[in-house]
Amino acid sequence: MTVDNETVLAQGRGDRPAIVADQLRHLAQHVSRECEGQGLTIRILPAEQVLFIHTVGASAEVILHDHRMTVAFGLSPTYETGSGAARIIGAGLREAADAAWSREATLRALVSAAEDMERRAAS
């Protein structure tokens, strides 16, 4: 599951809103093709809710053959399994997933944000 902060919906990259619109539509396509329990799941995390995961930085939890591995990105990628830090980060990621918007709300928001970016590009 990928959980992006709500600010991703309004951020443009300088003078390239058309590119951001394409990226948002690409994410929306992934959301619309989701199959429960398979492949990539994308959700939006509300910006007004401060969660533990906001303090950690870029991190992910990968489950492979029923084993959880925490992945973080800093100066170099790190991988941990079973450590206290890995368990805490994993719990924070699950908390964020529980707080995230529904599939339907995520899809509506991505499509709406893409349309806003397209209007910005056209003006």
TORKOL-4160 file (C-alpha; in steps of 0.2 Angstrom, whole numbers, padded with zeros to 4 digits, m for minus):
123
<pt num="1" X="0000" Y="0000" Z="0000"/>
<pt num="2" X="0006" Y="0017" Z="m0004"/>
<pt num="3" X="m0001" Y="0031" Z="0007"/>
<pt num="4" X="0003" Y="0049" Z="0001"/>
<pt num="5" X="0000" Y="0065" Z="0011"/>
<pt num="6" X="m0015" Y="0075" Z="0005"/>
<pt num="7" X="m0003" Y="0089" Z="m0001"/>
<pt num="8" X="0002" Y="0079" Z="m0016"/>
<pt num="9" X="m0015" Y="0084" Z="m0023"/>
<pt num="10" X="m0011" Y="0103" Z="m0024"/>
<pt num="11" X="0008" Y="0103" Z="m0027"/>
<pt num="12" X="0013" Y="0108" Z="m0044"/>
<pt num="13" X="0031" Y="0107" Z="m0050"/>
<pt num="14" X="0035" Y="0124" Z="m0054"/>
<pt num="15" X="0028" Y="0129" Z="m0072"/>
<pt num="16" X="0024" Y="0111" Z="m0076"/>
<pt num="17" X="0006" Y="0108" Z="m0070"/>
<pt num="18" X="0002" Y="0097" Z="m0086"/>
<pt num="19" X="0015" Y="0085" Z="m0080"/>
<pt num="20" X="0008" Y="0084" Z="m0063"/>
<pt num="21" X="m0009" Y="0081" Z="m0070"/>
<pt num="22" X="m0003" Y="0066" Z="m0080"/>
<pt num="23" X="0005" Y="0059" Z="m0064"/>
<pt num="24" X="m0011" Y="0061" Z="m0054"/>
<pt num="25" X="m0021" Y="0053" Z="m0068"/>
<pt num="26" X="m0008" Y="0039" Z="m0068"/>
<pt num="27" X="m0011" Y="0036" Z="m0050"/>
<pt num="28" X="m0030" Y="0037" Z="m0052"/>
<pt num="29" X="m0029" Y="0023" Z="m0065"/>
<pt num="30" X="m0020" Y="0012" Z="m0053"/>
<pt num="31" X="m0033" Y="0016" Z="m0040"/>
<pt num="32" X="m0047" Y="0012" Z="m0052"/>
<pt num="33" X="m0039" Y="m0005" Z="m0057"/>
<pt num="34" X="m0036" Y="m0011" Z="m0039"/>
<pt num="35" X="m0040" Y="m0029" Z="m0034"/>
<pt num="36" X="m0042" Y="m0032" Z="m0016"/>
<pt num="37" X="m0026" Y="m0039" Z="m0008"/>
<pt num="38" X="m0017" Y="m0039" Z="m0025"/>
<pt num="39" X="m0004" Y="m0027" Z="m0032"/>
<pt num="40" X="m0002" Y="m0009" Z="m0028"/>
<pt num="41" X="m0015" Y="0000" Z="m0016"/>
<pt num="42" X="m0014" Y="0019" Z="m0016"/>
<pt num="43" X="m0023" Y="0030" Z="m0003"/>
<pt num="44" X="m0022" Y="0048" Z="0002"/>
<pt num="45" X="m0018" Y="0052" Z="0020"/>
<pt num="46" X="m0027" Y="0068" Z="0027"/>
<pt num="47" X="m0015" Y="0082" Z="0030"/>
<pt num="48" X="m0024" Y="0089" Z="0046"/>
<pt num="49" X="m0020" Y="0073" Z="0055"/>
<pt num="50" X="m0003" Y="0071" Z="0063"/>
<pt num="51" X="0003" Y="0053" Z="0064"/>
<pt num="52" X="0019" Y="0045" Z="0070"/>
<pt num="53" X="0024" Y="0041" Z="0052"/>
<pt num="54" X="0025" Y="0060" Z="0048"/>
<pt num="55" X="0040" Y="0060" Z="0060"/>
<pt num="56" X="0049" Y="0046" Z="0052"/>
<pt num="57" X="0052" Y="0051" Z="0034"/>
<pt num="58" X="0051" Y="0041" Z="0019"/>
<pt num="59" X="0048" Y="0023" Z="0024"/>
<pt num="60" X="0039" Y="0007" Z="0019"/>
<pt num="61" X="0034" Y="m0010" Z="0025"/>
<pt num="62" X="0037" Y="m0024" Z="0013"/>
<pt num="63" X="0029" Y="m0041" Z="0016"/>
<pt num="64" X="0037" Y="m0055" Z="0007"/>
<pt num="65" X="0032" Y="m0073" Z="0010"/>
<pt num="66" X="0023" Y="m0068" Z="0026"/>
<pt num="67" X="0039" Y="m0059" Z="0033"/>
<pt num="68" X="0038" Y="m0040" Z="0036"/>
<pt num="69" X="0053" Y="m0030" Z="0032"/>
<pt num="70" X="0054" Y="m0011" Z="0035"/>
<pt num="71" X="0063" Y="m0001" Z="0022"/>
<pt num="72" X="0069" Y="0017" Z="0025"/>
<pt num="73" X="0078" Y="0030" Z="0014"/>
<pt num="74" X="0091" Y="0042" Z="0020"/>
<pt num="75" X="0109" Y="0044" Z="0014"/>
<pt num="76" X="0107" Y="0025" Z="0009"/>
<pt num="77" X="0093" Y="0013" Z="0010"/>
<pt num="78" X="0091" Y="0003" Z="0025"/>
<pt num="79" X="0082" Y="m0014" Z="0028"/>
<pt num="80" X="0076" Y="m0020" Z="0045"/>
<pt num="81" X="0067" Y="m0035" Z="0051"/>
<pt num="82" X="0062" Y="m0039" Z="0069"/>
<pt num="83" X="0071" Y="m0024" Z="0077"/>
<pt num="84" X="0062" Y="m0013" Z="0089"/>
<pt num="85" X="0063" Y="0001" Z="0076"/>
<pt num="86" X="0056" Y="m0009" Z="0062"/>
<pt num="87" X="0041" Y="m0014" Z="0073"/>
<pt num="88" X="0038" Y="0004" Z="0078"/>
<pt num="89" X="0039" Y="0010" Z="0060"/>
<pt num="90" X="0028" Y="m0004" Z="0054"/>
<pt num="91" X="0015" Y="0000" Z="0067"/>
<pt num="92" X="0016" Y="0018" Z="0062"/>
<pt num="93" X="0013" Y="0013" Z="0044"/>
<pt num="94" X="m0002" Y="0003" Z="0048"/>
<pt num="95" X="m0009" Y="0017" Z="0059"/>
<pt num="96" X="m0007" Y="0029" Z="0043"/>
<pt num="97" X="m0016" Y="0016" Z="0032"/>
<pt num="98" X="m0030" Y="0015" Z="0045"/>
<pt num="99" X="m0032" Y="0034" Z="0044"/>
<pt num="100" X="m0031" Y="0036" Z="0025"/>
<pt num="101" X="m0045" Y="0040" Z="0014"/>
<pt num="102" X="m0056" Y="0026" Z="0006"/>
<pt num="103" X="m0052" Y="0020" Z="m0011"/>
<pt num="104" X="m0067" Y="0030" Z="m0018"/>
<pt num="105" X="m0062" Y="0046" Z="m0009"/>
<pt num="106" X="m0044" Y="0044" Z="m0015"/>
<pt num="107" X="m0050" Y="0041" Z="m0033"/>
<pt num="108" X="m0062" Y="0056" Z="m0033"/>
<pt num="109" X="m0048" Y="0067" Z="m0026"/>
<pt num="110" X="m0035" Y="0061" Z="m0038"/>
<pt num="111" X="m0046" Y="0064" Z="m0053"/>
<pt num="112" X="m0052" Y="0081" Z="m0046"/>
<pt num="113" X="m0034" Y="0087" Z="m0043"/>
<pt num="114" X="m0029" Y="0081" Z="m0061"/>
<pt num="115" X="m0043" Y="0092" Z="m0068"/>
<pt num="116" X="m0037" Y="0107" Z="m0058"/>
<pt num="117" X="m0019" Y="0105" Z="m0064"/>
<pt num="118" X="m0025" Y="0103" Z="m0082"/>
<pt num="119" X="m0035" Y="0120" Z="m0080"/>
<pt num="120" X="m0019" Y="0128" Z="m0072"/>
<pt num="121" X="m0009" Y="0121" Z="m0087"/>
<pt num="122" X="m0022" Y="0129" Z="m0099"/>
<pt num="123" X="m0022" Y="0146" Z="m0092"/>
